[in-house]
Amino acid sequence: MTFQTTATPIWLEAAAKLWAAGYSVSQIADKTGIPRGTMSGRVFRYRDVFPARPLPSAQKRAEPVGRTFFDGRYIEHVKRTTISGAVVTMPRVSFIDGVREGG
């Protein structure tokens, strides 16, 4: 397999078009014939050509359904659906339900 060791303007333009079209680093590497690690480094190095993409939101922030006063503070509760399909009310967890606005 042959690949180029420097990023030429022609290569950068072609890779930038693929990046703008939504291709992943692996897909661009396959199409341009360079190793994935090299492509990843070039995306990082040439941030002006390959702008960062916004991360997709994992899920919408859960709406609180109530709150309880515990240990000197209020704890918000949200509804969640379990694997079995049951809907339960549980305390909010920031890394699951998102950070509470205003604090």
RAJORA-V503452 format. One record per pair of residues at least 12 apart in sequence whose C-alpha atoms are under 7 Angstrom apart, sorted by sequence separation. I is the first residue (numbers start at 1). J is the second residue. D is the distance in whole Angstrom. If there is no record, write none. Layout:
BEGIN
[[I:J:D] [I:J:D]]
END
This chain:
BEGIN
[[64:76:6] [65:77:6] [77:89:6] [78:90:6] [15:28:7] [64:77:5] [65:78:5] [77:90:5] [78:91:6] [25:39:6] [64:78:5] [65:79:7] [77:91:4] [78:92:6] [25:40:6] [63:78:6] [76:91:6] [77:92:5] [62:78:6] [75:91:7] [76:92:6] [3:33:6] [3:34:5] [19:50:7] [16:49:6] [16:50:6] [62:97:5] [61:97:5] [61:98:5]]
END
